């Protein structure tokens, strides 16, 4: 029973981080919204499904590498200190982006007469070329492993991945269903989600800094 409860918590952890991380406007969610408005909700959902397939692969690869890093103390020591500026920089970047003037995003209409431009494969392509996918999960994965919130076993990793893709797909589904309202808010105003994520990153950076300093103090005693 305890093992099952642990898996539920791991699923919730992956779900929550992925859901929150998908809120800021980016290539995948903006394209899903535009496809929904131009071609209908079913086509946008096929696009979203293609995107989460690639996200699952990238998330799993990043987590396995993160588990290797966190399981080696010499590397983990430097990763913990590296995580401080990474979290702080990411937080500042999100806060600065939330204050920037909205930029109109142009997304080309997907032509259906070419197999490599179908919405499913296009979703895989858009997600695959996102340069932030691997760093995002690598940073979070290393953090969760180091904190002991994510066990090292393969089952827990797979459950976390499933939770992450479910979180992403749910948010994309909400974007698709409420496409017109969501798109108008993204393109005409500041997105509160960016500010929230920015504050979360800053808080985690300060928390990691405090823990690193505390470890130094306890070791020196």
N, C-alpha and C positions, 0 to 999 in steps of 0.2 A: 504494500500500500504506500509506504514511504517513497519507494522508487517511482510509482505512478504519479504521486503528488509532485515529486521533483521534476518529472517530465512535463507535467502541466505548467509548472512555473517556468521551465525553460521555453516551452511553446509561447507562453504569455510574454516572456522577455523578448524573444525574436519578433513576435507579432507587434508589440508596442513600439520597438525601435524602428522597425521597418515602416509601420504606419506613419509615425511622426516624421521619419526621414523622407517620406514621399510627398509630404505636404507642400514644401516650397516648389514654385514653378520650375519645371525642367523639361527636357526634351520628351520624355516618355509621357508624363501626365498631360502636357499641353497638346501633344500630338493625339493622344486618346480623346481629348475633348474636341479637337477640331474634326477628327474622323467621325465622332458621334454626331456633330452638327451637320457635316457634309454628306455622310453616307449612312447614318443611322446607328443606333445603339449596338445591334448585333455585330456589325463590322468593327466597331470600337472595342468591343469585348474580346473579339478574336485577336485584335492587335495587343490588347492587354495580356491575354493568355500567352502569346508569343514572347512578350517582354519578361514575364515572370519565369518562364522556362530558363532563359539565359541568366536571370538574376539568381536563380537557385544554384546553377552551376558555379557562377562567380562567387556567391556567398559561401558555398561549401569549400571551394578551393582556398579562399581567404581564411576561413576558420581553421582549416587543417594547418595552414602555415602559421596562423596565430597561436595554435595550440603548441606547435613546436617551439615557438619563441618563448611562450609563457612557461613551458616545462623545463627550460634551461635557465638556471638562476643567473649565470653570468650575463646572458643576453637580456633576461627579464629585468635585471637591475637598470640597464641603460634604457630599455623600453619604457620603464616606469617614469624615468626622468624625461625621455623624449615625448611622452604622452602629455606632459604639462604644457609645453609651448604649442604642441599640435592642437590640443583642445582649446587653448586660449586664442590661437590664430583663427581656428574654425569658428569660434564663437564671435570674435570681432568681425570676421568676414560676413557672417550671417546677419549681424546687426547692421553693418554698413549697407548690405544689400537691401535690407528692409526699409532703409531710408532713401534709397535711390529712386529716381523718377521711373515709373513703369515704362518698359520698352515693349513696343508691339512686336509680337512674335509671329513670324510667317512660317507656316507649315504647308508644304506642297500637298496637293490632293494625290492620293494614291491611285494609280491606274491599276485596274483589275485584269488587264489583258496580258500581263507578264507574270509568270509564276514567282519570279524573284521580287516582285513588287506587291504581292498579296499582303493583306494586313497582318496575317500571322507571322510571315517571314520578315516583314518590315518591322514588326514589334521586336523580334529577336535582334534585328540589325541595330535599331535605335538604342536598345538597352546595352548591346554588346560594345558599342563605340563610346558609351558613357565613361569618361576617364576617372570618375569618382567612385565607381562601383567597388573596385578592389580596395582602394585606400579606406573607404568608408567602413567596410566590413572587417578589414584588417585592424583598424584602430579600435573599433568596438569589440571585436573578438578578443584581442589581446587584453583589453581592459576587463572584460567579463571573466576570462580565464584567470587573470591575475587576482581578481577579487574573489574567486571561488564560486561565482554565480553560475558559471557554465562548466559542467563536468567535462573531463577530457575524453570520455568514451564516445565511440562512434554513434551509438543510438541517440545520445543527447545532442550531438552535433546535427544529426539528421532531423531530429524533432525541432531544433532551433531553426534550421533552414526551412522546414515546412511552415513554421510559425511566421517566418519573415516573408515568405511568398504569399501567405494568406493575408498578412497585413497590407502588403503592397497591392494585392489584387482587390481587397475590399476598398481601399482608398481610390484606386482607379475606377472601380465600379461606381462609387459615389460621384466621382468626377464625371463619368459618362452619363449617369442618370440625370444629374443636375448640371449638364454641360453649359447651357447658356448663362445661368447665374454664376457658376464657378468661373467661367472664362471672363465675364465682365468684371468680376472682383479682382481677378489676377491682373488684368491688363489696365485697370483704372485706379487701383489703389494699392497701398502697402499691404503686404500679406502678413498678418499677425503670426502665422506659423513660423515664419523666418525669425521673428523676434524671440518667440518661445524657444526654438531650437538653439538660437544664439545664446540665450541665458542658460540653457541646459549645458551647452558646451563650456561656457565660462565657469559654471558651478562645478562641473566635473574636473576641469583643469585645476581649480583652487583646491578641490577635495583631494586630488592626486598629489598636489604639491604638499598639502598638509600631511598626508600619509607618508610621503617620502621623508619629510623632515622628522616626523615622529619615529620612523624606523631608524634614522640616524641617531636620534637621542636615546632610544632604547638600546641600541647596539653599543653605544659608548658607555653605558652604565656598568 
